[in-house]
Amino acid sequence: MAGKTPNAIQKRLKTIQHHPLAWNPLSGGKRGPVCFQDETDESLGADPTGTRFQKIAELTFSGHYYPADAVEFFPTETPLAPGVRIVQRARVFPAIKWPVAYSIVEIYVANQTAGTIEIGYVTTKRHHGRGIWTATITRHPDHELTIRVVSTACPNSFLFWIGLPWARHLQVRAKWRAIQEFRKITGE
């Protein structure tokens, strides 16, 4: 969180621990009549020096996995680790900064090895969706970077239900915006 934290975020951070999880990372959760199960595997390009991998790790564990035009993270602490709660702020219309939707998630996995970054969160009852999300970035022996994103998302609020096609579009867009931005990172 760079700079001053907005009042709307400060208010949510004060009560962030009071909201129970809406999904269990081990046993799952209640699926609704509509539930999106996504698995995406993409190349992020070459990384001969490992510099790109490190830059992506720094962004990810500092809470900047997504670009601000998709989802902003306001974590209770960094680097991100299991148990850390995050207020998410997502633009309803990506080209403009307002209106926004707020939600709360909890990190359930945050690991880095020499060749793998894994980050994942589950939703709380204060999230418009209900589910789990995990991203794994791998630097392969041939120096190629790949990303795998796996998620399950079900509507969990009136707003998600009434705006279902648009809410789904924003979910998918956020995933692709992160991938696009990771592809732009150079090894310099």
Backbone hydrogen bonds, N-H to C=O, Kabsch-Sander energy under -0.5 kcal/mol:
donor,donor_aa,acceptor,acceptor_aa,energy
9,I,6,P,-0.6
10,Q,6,P,-2.5
11,K,7,N,-2.6
12,R,8,A,-1.3
13,L,9,I,-2.7
14,K,10,Q,-1.5
15,T,11,K,-0.6
15,T,12,R,-0.7
16,I,13,L,-0.6
18,H,15,T,-1.7
19,H,16,I,-0.8
22,A,123,T,-2.8
23,W,123,T,-0.8
24,N,28,G,-2.4
28,G,24,N,-2.2
31,R,29,G,-0.5
36,F,153,A,-3.3
37,Q,35,C,-0.6
38,D,36,F,-0.6
38,D,151,S,-2.8
40,T,149,V,-2.6
42,E,147,I,-2.6
44,L,145,L,-3.5
45,G,145,L,-0.8
47,D,143,H,-2.3
54,Q,50,G,-1.9
55,K,51,T,-2.3
56,I,52,R,-2.6
57,A,53,F,-2.2
58,E,54,Q,-2.4
59,L,55,K,-2.3
60,T,56,I,-2.8
61,F,57,A,-2.7
62,S,58,E,-1.1
63,G,60,T,-1.3
64,H,59,L,-3.1
70,A,67,P,-2.2
71,V,67,P,-1.6
72,E,89,R,-2.8
73,F,63,G,-0.6
74,F,87,V,-2.0
76,T,85,R,-2.4
80,L,61,F,-2.5
83,G,107,I,-3.2
84,V,81,A,-2.2
86,I,105,V,-2.5
87,V,74,F,-2.1
88,Q,86,I,-0.6
88,Q,103,S,-3.3
89,R,72,E,-2.3
90,A,101,A,-2.7
91,R,70,A,-0.7
92,V,99,P,-2.5
93,F,99,P,-0.6
96,I,93,F,-2.3
101,A,90,A,-2.8
103,S,88,Q,-1.8
104,I,126,R,-1.9
105,V,86,I,-2.2
106,E,122,V,-2.5
107,I,84,V,-2.8
108,Y,120,G,-2.4
109,V,120,G,-1.4
111,N,118,E,-2.7
113,T,116,T,-2.8
117,I,137,I,-2.7
118,E,111,N,-3.0
119,I,135,A,-2.4
120,G,109,V,-2.3
121,Y,133,W,-2.2
122,V,106,E,-2.4
123,T,131,G,-2.1
124,T,104,I,-1.7
125,K,20,P,-2.5
130,R,154,C,-2.4
132,I,152,T,-1.5
133,W,121,Y,-2.4
134,T,150,V,-2.5
135,A,119,I,-3.1
136,T,148,R,-2.7
137,I,117,I,-2.6
138,T,146,T,-2.5
139,R,115,G,-2.8
140,H,138,T,-0.7
140,H,144,E,-2.8
143,H,140,H,-2.6
145,L,45,G,-3.2
146,T,138,T,-2.3
147,I,42,E,-2.9
148,R,136,T,-2.3
149,V,40,T,-2.5
150,V,134,T,-2.7
151,S,38,D,-2.4
152,T,132,I,-2.6
153,A,36,F,-2.3
154,C,130,R,-1.9
156,N,128,H,-3.0
157,S,128,H,-0.6
161,W,157,S,-2.3
162,I,158,F,-2.7
163,G,159,L,-1.8
164,L,161,W,-1.3
167,A,163,G,-3.5
168,R,164,L,-2.6
169,H,165,P,-2.0
170,L,166,W,-2.5
171,Q,167,A,-2.0
172,V,168,R,-2.4
173,R,169,H,-2.8
174,A,170,L,-2.3
175,K,171,Q,-1.7
176,W,172,V,-2.1
177,R,173,R,-2.7
178,A,174,A,-2.0
179,I,175,K,-1.9
180,Q,176,W,-2.7
181,E,177,R,-2.4
182,F,178,A,-2.5
183,R,179,I,-2.0
184,K,180,Q,-1.1
185,I,181,E,-0.8
185,I,182,F,-0.7
